[in-house]
Amino acid sequence: MNGADALITTLADNGVTACFANPGTSEMQFVAALDREPRMRSVLCLFEGVATGAADGYGRMTGTPACTLLHLGPGYANGAANLHNARRAFTPVVNIIGDHAVGHRQYDAPLNSDIAALAAPNSLWIKSADSADAVGPLAAEAVAASLGAPGGGACLILPADSAWNATAVAGPVVGRPRFGVPDPVAVAAAAKAVKAAAKPVLLLGSGACGEAAIAAAGRIAAAGVRVLTDTFTARQARGEGRFRPDKLPYFGEQALKDLEGVDLMVLVATTEPVAFFAYPDRPSVLVPDGCATLTLSDRSTDAAAALEALAELLGAPATGAVESYAPPPAPAGKLDAWVMGAAIARHMPAGAIVSDDAVTAGLPIFTQTRNARAHDWLSLTGGAIGQGIPLAIGAAVACPDRKVLSLNGDGAAMYTVQGLWTIARERLDVTVVVFANHAYRILGIEMGRTGGGEPGPAASRLLDLGDPRIDWVSVASGLGVAAERVETAEAFDEAMARAMREPGPRLIEAAMR
Amino acid sequence: MNGADALITTLADNGVTACFANPGTSEMQFVAALDREPRMRSVLCLFEGVATGAADGYGRMTGTPACTLLHLGPGYANGAANLHNARRAFTPVVNIIGDHAVGHRQYDAPLNSDIAALAAPNSLWIKSADSADAVGPLAAEAVAASLGAPGGGACLILPADSAWNATAVAGPVVGRPRFGVPDPVAVAAAAKAVKAAAKPVLLLGSGACGEAAIAAAGRIAAAGVRVLTDTFTARQARGEGRFRPDKLPYFGEQALKDLEGVDLMVLVATTEPVAFFAYPDRPSVLVPDGCATLTLSDRSTDAAAALEALAELLGAPATGAVESYAPPPAPAGKLDAWVMGAAIARHMPAGAIVSDDAVTAGLPIFTQTRNARAHDWLSLTGGAIGQGIPLAIGAAVACPDRKVLSLNGDGAAMYTVQGLWTIARERLDVTVVVFANHAYRILGIEMGRTGGGEPGPAASRLLDLGDPRIDWVSVASGLGVAAERVETAEAFDEAMARAMREPGPRLIEAAMR
C-alpha cells in the first residue's frame, strides 16, 4: 500500500465513495490507486469548477462528502468559486489537492504556489500530508472536519511523494457529526416571545429546510406564525405533501416591505438577513425598525428538533397544512419564465431534484412549482454563477433514481459549460434548461439600482450576450448532449414532458426573445 | 466625477486602455463610467479565466498592463489560474476586483469573502480603495506596481460605494519602470568564467527572449557559447532573421542528458532550472554535477544590455547567425504534430503571434517553426492549462494588425472554451487550432514516470476524453466561430493556408486519431 491507497481506502471506509476529478501529473498515483479500490467512483470533469460544484451537489443530497481531486494551486483556484457556494450551503466536501513532492517545493517550480493561502477563505480545515504515513489519518480528519456540524470544505494537500511512498497506515473511521440538541431555554424564550409578539415571523436558514424541519415549521405556521426562508437555501423540501413557507425577497426594499410591521423575527439555523448587495441610501440589514430578533437554534443545532419543541410550546397542531399536487394549466403563447415554470410544475416527477442557477428566471419558476410533485430545490447559496450544471451532476451521481433538472441563465450556464460533457459521459439523468435571453438580465436591473443610470453603448455591450447569439443546441451537441431549441410555451411544455418522461442527458434551449 | 470615473481616467492616463471584463452588480458603476471614457476599450469575457488570460496576452505583447474587471472573490478566483501563469511570465496586469460597499462588508452577505487572501499568492500588490478619494491614487499605484520591473499582478479592490461616491481626485501619471543597468562586475565575472570553462552554456529566462536580447545572445553563440532558453518563456522572438537558441527539455532526465559535461551555466533573467514535477528517484535541480552556476543579470536588469556587454567582453562578432525562411515541404499523409508544425511553418505570416497551450503537440510545432517567418511565441509559463485561447484574445486586441495563432490541446482548450465567443464578438484575427487527440495525452506519459504503472480501467477513464468525442466544429459554431475539421496532413495544410491568408476568427479541429 502506498499513500494514495491509504487515502482512498480511508475515504471509502468513511463513506466517501465519489470522486469528482481533474488530475494532473502530481495526482497520477491517486489515479492509479483508483483501480485498487472499487468502492470509489471517479468522475472526470473537464474543468475544476465542475468538479467542486458536483461535490457540492452530491454533499447536499447525501449529507456525506464527495471528494474532489484537484491539481495544485491553479486547479484548486479553478474550483474555488463553487466551493464558495458550497461554503455558503454548509456542504461537506473533501478536496484532495495534489502538490509537488515535499522536497521539490523549495525549488518553486512553475506550478508551485501557496495552496493553503488560496484555500483558506473557503475552508474549515486545511492540512498537508507531508509523509505517506500521515495521509490516512489526515484523510479521516478531513472527513470529520468537513462533516461539521455544520458541514463545510476540508482541504487535504497531498504531496506527490506522500502518495507514491509506501505506508502501512490507513486512517480510522470517524464518527458522524451530531447536530446539537436544542437549548430548552432558547426554545422557551422563543415561545414566550412569539406569544407576546403582535406580528412574529420565523426565518429558516438552509439547515432548517429539510423534510423534517419544514414539516415542523408547518406546524408552527398552523399556530399562526408566518414562516419564511432565507432567499437562497442549500436544499429545500417542497411540493406535494410539504409545507410551503414564504421566501424572503431578494431585493432589500421588497424584503422590508414584506416584513413591514413585524415585531419579532425568530432565527432558525440562520442569522439576521442582509441585502445581497449594498445600494446607495438603502439599508444593509433586512430587519424592520422596531423588530426584535431572537435565535431559536444556530446552525450546529438540530433544527427539526428545535422547531418541534417550539411547536409543542406554542400548542401547535400535530401537523400543518401541506401543498397538494395542483399544477397550472398547460401554458400557451409567448415563452417566459412563468410559463416555463408552469410546464415544469406539470411534468416534474415525484422525487425530482432542481438545481437552480436560473438568475432572473429562478423566482417565477420557484413560484410556479409550489404545487408540483414533491421535490428538492437547490439554490445558488453563494451568488457565484456557474453552479447549475455542476450541482446537477453531483445530485445525479448521488441519486441515480431521481430526475435532476438543472435550470440555468445563459450567462450562468456558460461559466461551467464543460459540465455538459460529464453529463453525457456518465449518462446522467439530467435535463439542462438554458434560459437564453442573450443578456446578463439581472445586471440590466441592477445597473439602475446601483445608481449607474441608463447604460450607454459601452455599458450595454458588457451586459449583452446577443452578439453573437450562442447556439446552445450546437454547443451541447458538440459536447455529447442531445439538445433542442424551443420558442413557444407549447413547445417548451412538450419538450419538458418528454424530458421528464424519458431518462438520460438532454438540454433544452428556451429561446426567450 | 465619481470613484469609477476617477479609476478609469487614471488608468487611461497611464496608458491602461484595455479592460477584459466580467462584471456583476458591485461593478455597475465602473461599467457605467466606461461610457464617459472613450479611451478605454472594454471586452466582455464570459468567464473570468478568459479575462485574466487575455490581460496576460495583452501585457506580454505591449509591456503595458491591461486591466481586468472581476466580481468579488469568486470572480477573482475564477481568473486566478491564468493569473498564476501571468505571474510566471512576469506580465503586468491590473486587476480591478469589485467588492461590497465598505459599510456592507461587516454583514458577510453571500458573495462576501476574503479577497485579499485569495489574491495574495498571485499578486505583487493588493490594496482596497475604501473611499472614492482613494481610488485614483491607488489606481496609479497599482499600475506602477504591476509594471515592476519585472512586471506582475496588482489587485485594486474597489468597494461599490468607493465607485459610486463623488470625488475630485484622479491619480497621477506614474513613471515607466526602468530595468536596471547591468552590473559591470557581474558581467566581467561571467566573461571570465565563460572563458575559463570547458563547456559553458547560457540560459535565458523570459526577460531575455525579446528581440534585442535574443540578438545579443546570438552574438555570444557566435563566440562559441551554447545558448538555451528556459523550457517555457513568456514571449520569444523567433523565426526568420532571429537567432535560434536551444530549448531546455521539459523532462528532467532529457535536460540533464542534454547538459552532460556542462561545467558552467550562466543565468540571464532566470534562476537555476528545476524539473517541472518531481519523480521518484530523480533529481529536482537540472544542473549537472560539477556544473557551476553564475548569474549574469537578474530579472530586474536589462537583459539585452547585459548580454551585449558580455558579448563585447567575449570579443563576439557584431552579429550572430540568424535563421532564414526555409519552410518544410508540403506535408502529406497522417496528421500528427510534426506535419501540422510543417504546415504552420509554411503559412504563418511575418509578425504572427503564437499562443501555445498545445501540451504534447507543442514541442514538435515549436521545432518545425524554427525557420518560419519572424514571429513571437508565447508559452504556458505557469503550467495551468486553459491559457491558449485567452492569451490569443489579449494578443489580438493588443496587436490588431498581426495574425494570432492559438494552439491548444483538446483538454486545455476545454478549460476556457468560453473565449471562442469573445473572439467572435470582437472579430479578432485569431485562428484557433485544437489538437483533438481525445485524451490528456501528457498524463498517459506521466503516469508511468511517476511510478503509477500501467493505468487500469478506472485510471484510464480519467485520462481519456474520447467518450463522448467532443465535436469542436459544433462547439465553436455554437459560440459564433466558423470552424472546420481536418483529418489529413494535406487538409490541414490547406486549412492553415486559408486561415493565415484570410483575416478573422476561425477554428480548425485537427482530428489526430
HADDOCK unambig.tbl for C-alpha pairs under 7 A between the chains (distance, minus, plus):
assign (segid A and resid 24 and name CA) (segid B and resid 443 and name CA) 6.62 0.50 0.50
assign (segid A and resid 25 and name CA) (segid B and resid 443 and name CA) 6.03 0.50 0.50
assign (segid A and resid 25 and name CA) (segid B and resid 446 and name CA) 5.84 0.50 0.50
assign (segid A and resid 28 and name CA) (segid B and resid 447 and name CA) 5.45 0.50 0.50
assign (segid A and resid 28 and name CA) (segid B and resid 450 and name CA) 6.83 0.50 0.50
assign (segid A and resid 28 and name CA) (segid B and resid 452 and name CA) 6.19 0.50 0.50
assign (segid A and resid 29 and name CA) (segid B and resid 452 and name CA) 5.19 0.50 0.50
assign (segid A and resid 31 and name CA) (segid B and resid 459 and name CA) 5.19 0.50 0.50
assign (segid A and resid 32 and name CA) (segid B and resid 452 and name CA) 5.51 0.50 0.50
assign (segid A and resid 32 and name CA) (segid B and resid 455 and name CA) 6.01 0.50 0.50
assign (segid A and resid 32 and name CA) (segid B and resid 459 and name CA) 5.42 0.50 0.50
assign (segid A and resid 34 and name CA) (segid B and resid 458 and name CA) 6.05 0.50 0.50
assign (segid A and resid 34 and name CA) (segid B and resid 459 and name CA) 6.37 0.50 0.50
assign (segid A and resid 35 and name CA) (segid B and resid 456 and name CA) 5.82 0.50 0.50
assign (segid A and resid 35 and name CA) (segid B and resid 457 and name CA) 6.79 0.50 0.50
assign (segid A and resid 35 and name CA) (segid B and resid 458 and name CA) 5.32 0.50 0.50
assign (segid A and resid 35 and name CA) (segid B and resid 459 and name CA) 6.38 0.50 0.50
assign (segid A and resid 44 and name CA) (segid B and resid 462 and name CA) 5.53 0.50 0.50
assign (segid A and resid 46 and name CA) (segid B and resid 414 and name CA) 6.65 0.50 0.50
assign (segid A and resid 46 and name CA) (segid B and resid 415 and name CA) 6.76 0.50 0.50
assign (segid A and resid 47 and name CA) (segid B and resid 415 and name CA) 5.59 0.50 0.50
assign (segid A and resid 74 and name CA) (segid B and resid 80 and name CA) 6.84 0.50 0.50
assign (segid A and resid 74 and name CA) (segid B and resid 81 and name CA) 4.50 0.50 0.50
assign (segid A and resid 74 and name CA) (segid B and resid 84 and name CA) 6.93 0.50 0.50
assign (segid A and resid 74 and name CA) (segid B and resid 384 and name CA) 6.11 0.50 0.50
assign (segid A and resid 77 and name CA) (segid B and resid 77 and name CA) 5.52 0.50 0.50
assign (segid A and resid 77 and name CA) (segid B and resid 78 and name CA) 6.66 0.50 0.50
assign (segid A and resid 77 and name CA) (segid B and resid 80 and name CA) 6.02 0.50 0.50
assign (segid A and resid 77 and name CA) (segid B and resid 81 and name CA) 6.28 0.50 0.50
assign (segid A and resid 78 and name CA) (segid B and resid 77 and name CA) 6.66 0.50 0.50
assign (segid A and resid 78 and name CA) (segid B and resid 78 and name CA) 5.48 0.50 0.50
assign (segid A and resid 78 and name CA) (segid B and resid 81 and name CA) 6.46 0.50 0.50
assign (segid A and resid 80 and name CA) (segid B and resid 74 and name CA) 6.84 0.50 0.50
assign (segid A and resid 80 and name CA) (segid B and resid 77 and name CA) 6.02 0.50 0.50
assign (segid A and resid 81 and name CA) (segid B and resid 74 and name CA) 4.50 0.50 0.50
assign (segid A and resid 81 and name CA) (segid B and resid 77 and name CA) 6.27 0.50 0.50
assign (segid A and resid 81 and name CA) (segid B and resid 78 and name CA) 6.45 0.50 0.50
assign (segid A and resid 84 and name CA) (segid B and resid 74 and name CA) 6.93 0.50 0.50
assign (segid A and resid 88 and name CA) (segid B and resid 110 and name CA) 6.81 0.50 0.50
assign (segid A and resid 100 and name CA) (segid B and resid 277 and name CA) 6.52 0.50 0.50
assign (segid A and resid 100 and name CA) (segid B and resid 278 and name CA) 6.54 0.50 0.50
assign (segid A and resid 101 and name CA) (segid B and resid 278 and name CA) 6.00 0.50 0.50
assign (segid A and resid 104 and name CA) (segid B and resid 278 and name CA) 6.15 0.50 0.50
assign (segid A and resid 104 and name CA) (segid B and resid 284 and name CA) 6.23 0.50 0.50
assign (segid A and resid 107 and name CA) (segid B and resid 274 and name CA) 6.69 0.50 0.50
assign (segid A and resid 109 and name CA) (segid B and resid 274 and name CA) 6.34 0.50 0.50
assign (segid A and resid 109 and name CA) (segid B and resid 275 and name CA) 6.88 0.50 0.50
assign (segid A and resid 109 and name CA) (segid B and resid 276 and name CA) 5.65 0.50 0.50
assign (segid A and resid 110 and name CA) (segid B and resid 88 and name CA) 6.81 0.50 0.50
assign (segid A and resid 110 and name CA) (segid B and resid 276 and name CA) 6.41 0.50 0.50
assign (segid A and resid 110 and name CA) (segid B and resid 381 and name CA) 6.85 0.50 0.50
assign (segid A and resid 110 and name CA) (segid B and resid 382 and name CA) 4.81 0.50 0.50
assign (segid A and resid 110 and name CA) (segid B and resid 383 and name CA) 6.27 0.50 0.50
assign (segid A and resid 111 and name CA) (segid B and resid 382 and name CA) 5.52 0.50 0.50
assign (segid A and resid 111 and name CA) (segid B and resid 383 and name CA) 5.63 0.50 0.50
assign (segid A and resid 113 and name CA) (segid B and resid 121 and name CA) 6.55 0.50 0.50
assign (segid A and resid 114 and name CA) (segid B and resid 121 and name CA) 5.84 0.50 0.50
assign (segid A and resid 117 and name CA) (segid B and resid 117 and name CA) 6.53 0.50 0.50
assign (segid A and resid 117 and name CA) (segid B and resid 118 and name CA) 6.86 0.50 0.50
assign (segid A and resid 117 and name CA) (segid B and resid 121 and name CA) 6.99 0.50 0.50
assign (segid A and resid 118 and name CA) (segid B and resid 117 and name CA) 6.86 0.50 0.50
assign (segid A and resid 118 and name CA) (segid B and resid 118 and name CA) 5.04 0.50 0.50
assign (segid A and resid 118 and name CA) (segid B and resid 121 and name CA) 6.91 0.50 0.50
assign (segid A and resid 121 and name CA) (segid B and resid 113 and name CA) 6.56 0.50 0.50
assign (segid A and resid 121 and name CA) (segid B and resid 114 and name CA) 5.83 0.50 0.50
assign (segid A and resid 121 and name CA) (segid B and resid 117 and name CA) 6.98 0.50 0.50
assign (segid A and resid 121 and name CA) (segid B and resid 118 and name CA) 6.91 0.50 0.50
assign (segid A and resid 274 and name CA) (segid B and resid 107 and name CA) 6.70 0.50 0.50
assign (segid A and resid 274 and name CA) (segid B and resid 109 and name CA) 6.33 0.50 0.50
assign (segid A and resid 275 and name CA) (segid B and resid 109 and name CA) 6.87 0.50 0.50
assign (segid A and resid 276 and name CA) (segid B and resid 109 and name CA) 5.64 0.50 0.50
assign (segid A and resid 276 and name CA) (segid B and resid 110 and name CA) 6.41 0.50 0.50
assign (segid A and resid 277 and name CA) (segid B and resid 100 and name CA) 6.53 0.50 0.50
assign (segid A and resid 278 and name CA) (segid B and resid 100 and name CA) 6.54 0.50 0.50
assign (segid A and resid 278 and name CA) (segid B and resid 101 and name CA) 6.00 0.50 0.50
assign (segid A and resid 278 and name CA) (segid B and resid 104 and name CA) 6.15 0.50 0.50
assign (segid A and resid 284 and name CA) (segid B and resid 104 and name CA) 6.23 0.50 0.50
assign (segid A and resid 381 and name CA) (segid B and resid 110 and name CA) 6.84 0.50 0.50
assign (segid A and resid 382 and name CA) (segid B and resid 110 and name CA) 4.82 0.50 0.50
assign (segid A and resid 382 and name CA) (segid B and resid 111 and name CA) 5.51 0.50 0.50
assign (segid A and resid 383 and name CA) (segid B and resid 110 and name CA) 6.25 0.50 0.50
assign (segid A and resid 383 and name CA) (segid B and resid 111 and name CA) 5.60 0.50 0.50
assign (segid A and resid 384 and name CA) (segid B and resid 74 and name CA) 6.10 0.50 0.50
assign (segid A and resid 414 and name CA) (segid B and resid 46 and name CA) 6.66 0.50 0.50
assign (segid A and resid 414 and name CA) (segid B and resid 418 and name CA) 6.75 0.50 0.50
assign (segid A and resid 415 and name CA) (segid B and resid 46 and name CA) 6.75 0.50 0.50
assign (segid A and resid 415 and name CA) (segid B and resid 47 and name CA) 5.59 0.50 0.50
assign (segid A and resid 418 and name CA) (segid B and resid 414 and name CA) 6.73 0.50 0.50
assign (segid A and resid 424 and name CA) (segid B and resid 468 and name CA) 6.94 0.50 0.50
assign (segid A and resid 425 and name CA) (segid B and resid 467 and name CA) 5.92 0.50 0.50
assign (segid A and resid 425 and name CA) (segid B and resid 468 and name CA) 5.94 0.50 0.50
assign (segid A and resid 443 and name CA) (segid B and resid 24 and name CA) 6.61 0.50 0.50
assign (segid A and resid 443 and name CA) (segid B and resid 25 and name CA) 6.04 0.50 0.50
assign (segid A and resid 446 and name CA) (segid B and resid 25 and name CA) 5.84 0.50 0.50
assign (segid A and resid 447 and name CA) (segid B and resid 28 and name CA) 5.45 0.50 0.50
assign (segid A and resid 450 and name CA) (segid B and resid 28 and name CA) 6.84 0.50 0.50
assign (segid A and resid 452 and name CA) (segid B and resid 28 and name CA) 6.19 0.50 0.50
assign (segid A and resid 452 and name CA) (segid B and resid 29 and name CA) 5.18 0.50 0.50
assign (segid A and resid 452 and name CA) (segid B and resid 32 and name CA) 5.50 0.50 0.50
assign (segid A and resid 455 and name CA) (segid B and resid 32 and name CA) 6.01 0.50 0.50
assign (segid A and resid 456 and name CA) (segid B and resid 35 and name CA) 5.80 0.50 0.50
assign (segid A and resid 457 and name CA) (segid B and resid 35 and name CA) 6.80 0.50 0.50
assign (segid A and resid 458 and name CA) (segid B and resid 34 and name CA) 6.05 0.50 0.50
assign (segid A and resid 458 and name CA) (segid B and resid 35 and name CA) 5.31 0.50 0.50
assign (segid A and resid 459 and name CA) (segid B and resid 31 and name CA) 5.17 0.50 0.50
assign (segid A and resid 459 and name CA) (segid B and resid 32 and name CA) 5.41 0.50 0.50
assign (segid A and resid 459 and name CA) (segid B and resid 34 and name CA) 6.37 0.50 0.50
assign (segid A and resid 459 and name CA) (segid B and resid 35 and name CA) 6.37 0.50 0.50
assign (segid A and resid 462 and name CA) (segid B and resid 44 and name CA) 5.52 0.50 0.50
assign (segid A and resid 467 and name CA) (segid B and resid 425 and name CA) 5.91 0.50 0.50
assign (segid A and resid 468 and name CA) (segid B and resid 424 and name CA) 6.91 0.50 0.50
assign (segid A and resid 468 and name CA) (segid B and resid 425 and name CA) 5.93 0.50 0.50
assign (segid A and resid 468 and name CA) (segid B and resid 480 and name CA) 5.75 0.50 0.50
assign (segid A and resid 470 and name CA) (segid B and resid 478 and name CA) 5.56 0.50 0.50
assign (segid A and resid 470 and name CA) (segid B and resid 479 and name CA) 5.17 0.50 0.50
assign (segid A and resid 470 and name CA) (segid B and resid 480 and name CA) 6.82 0.50 0.50
assign (segid A and resid 471 and name CA) (segid B and resid 478 and name CA) 4.34 0.50 0.50
assign (segid A and resid 471 and name CA) (segid B and resid 479 and name CA) 6.53 0.50 0.50
assign (segid A and resid 472 and name CA) (segid B and resid 478 and name CA) 6.29 0.50 0.50
assign (segid A and resid 474 and name CA) (segid B and resid 474 and name CA) 5.25 0.50 0.50
assign (segid A and resid 474 and name CA) (segid B and resid 475 and name CA) 6.03 0.50 0.50
assign (segid A and resid 474 and name CA) (segid B and resid 477 and name CA) 6.91 0.50 0.50
assign (segid A and resid 474 and name CA) (segid B and resid 478 and name CA) 4.81 0.50 0.50
assign (segid A and resid 475 and name CA) (segid B and resid 474 and name CA) 6.01 0.50 0.50
assign (segid A and resid 475 and name CA) (segid B and resid 475 and name CA) 4.28 0.50 0.50
assign (segid A and resid 475 and name CA) (segid B and resid 478 and name CA) 4.94 0.50 0.50
assign (segid A and resid 477 and name CA) (segid B and resid 474 and name CA) 6.89 0.50 0.50
assign (segid A and resid 478 and name CA) (segid B and resid 470 and name CA) 5.55 0.50 0.50
assign (segid A and resid 478 and name CA) (segid B and resid 471 and name CA) 4.33 0.50 0.50
assign (segid A and resid 478 and name CA) (segid B and resid 472 and name CA) 6.28 0.50 0.50
assign (segid A and resid 478 and name CA) (segid B and resid 474 and name CA) 4.79 0.50 0.50
assign (segid A and resid 478 and name CA) (segid B and resid 475 and name CA) 4.96 0.50 0.50
assign (segid A and resid 479 and name CA) (segid B and resid 470 and name CA) 5.17 0.50 0.50
assign (segid A and resid 479 and name CA) (segid B and resid 471 and name CA) 6.53 0.50 0.50
assign (segid A and resid 480 and name CA) (segid B and resid 468 and name CA) 5.76 0.50 0.50
assign (segid A and resid 480 and name CA) (segid B and resid 470 and name CA) 6.81 0.50 0.50
